[in-house]
Amino acid sequence: MERVCFLLQVRPERLEEYKERHRSVWPQMLAALRETGWRNYSLFLRPDGLLVGYFETPDLQAALDGMAAREVNERWQAQMAPFFEDLGGLRPDEGLLRLDQIFYLP
């Protein structure tokens, strides 16, 4: 199982709305994530908008490709994009900054 940790920056003025959106993620989006291999997916948000995400997957590229092929993901990413800074024209799921794992204690 591959462990993936990433960063994004949520616009400070949109923090409350961003949190609210994640209290009611669409059931179709949740199903798509599960079906494409996303496990133990968590998001952590600092008060300044730093977002840390973590998930596990048997195959990262297959998980990303699987979601990229889902219409529900296209709609979700389009709605989420305005919440983030510094995406450089990418969708949030394309603009995330992946962190290198340097230690693991099983």
QUIFENPE-V479394 format. One line per field, one symbol per residue. psi: psi as a letter, one per 30 degrees, with the letter a starting at -180 (. if undefined). burial: + if it has 9 or more other ideal C-beta (glycine too) atoms within 8 Angstrom, else -. Layout:
psi->???
burial->???
This chain:
psi->kkkkklkljkkefgeeeeeeeffhkkeeeeeeeefggklhkkkkklfgfkkkkklkkfjeeeeeeeeffkeeeeeeeeffeffllhfhflleffgkjkkkkfkkj.
burial->--+++++++++--++--++-+-------++-++--+++--+---+---+++++++++----+++-++--+-++--++--++-++--+---+++-++----------
